[in-house]
Each structure stands twice: as structure tokens, then as C-alpha cells.
């Protein structure tokens, strides 16, 4: 009995806990930018910082975990 074995299997190694390098970077970079925004304007204009941090980190998490056509 012959079986077909898939030849092209995409597998990303997990380096940062259960996250791949790509997912880790998509989360770490926006978090770092949000931290820099906090240092720049977070203490004087907290609502603006909070709103921008939500969009930055939320977008990073969305790009890390949502796959479109794949």
C-alpha cells in the first residue's frame, strides 16, 4: 500500500516560548515603541499615550496571530 507523503511542509521553529520569532517580533517591536511613547508623552498626556499604546500593541498582536490565506 502506497501513501503520499507531503514534501513541502512549512514549519517555523518556536524560539520564544510558544511563539515563533516572527510572532515575537510582531509583539516586541510595537511594545517597545509604546514604551518610547510613554517616556516621551506618557507622563504629561496619559490619555493620548494610552490610546496610541492600545492601537500599537493590539495591532502587533493581531499581526502576530491572525493568518490571512495561510
N, C-alpha and C positions, 0 to 999 in steps of 0.2 A: 504494500500500500504506500503510495507516494503522497507526500504532503508538501504544500507550498510554504516556503519559509520567506518571510519578508526580508528584503535586503537593505532597504533604506529606512532605518529606524532613527528618528530624531530623539535624542536624549540629552538634556542639559544636566551637567553634574551639579549637585547641590553642595555649596560651599559654606553658606551662612545659615546654619541650622537647616530648616526645611525649605529655605529659599535658594533659588539659583542666583548666580552672580548678576544676571540681568534684573531680576526682581529686587535684589538687594540694592543695586544702584538706583533703580527707579524709586525706591523708598528713601535711601540715604541722601541723595542729592537734593530733592525738594525739602527734606527736613533740615539740611544744612543751610539752605537758602532762607528758610523760615527763621532759623536761629539768627542768621545775619540781619534779617529784617527786624527781629526783636531787639538786637543790640543797637540798631540804628534808630528805630522809632517806637519800639515796643513800650518803653517806659513813659514816653510822653503822649503817645496816641495809641492806647491799647486796643480800642475797637477796630481801628484800621489794621493793626498787626494781626488781630485775631481773625478777621475776615480773610485777609490775604493768606494766612497760615492754613486756614481750613481749605481754601481752594488749592494751594500748592500741595499740601500733604495728601489731600483727598484725590487730587489728580494723579499724584505719584502712585498711590495705592491702586487707583483704577487702572493705570497703565501697567502696573506690575501683575495684576491678577486677571484682568479681563483679556481674553483672546478673541480676536475677530478673524473669522475664517481660518481657524487653525487650532 
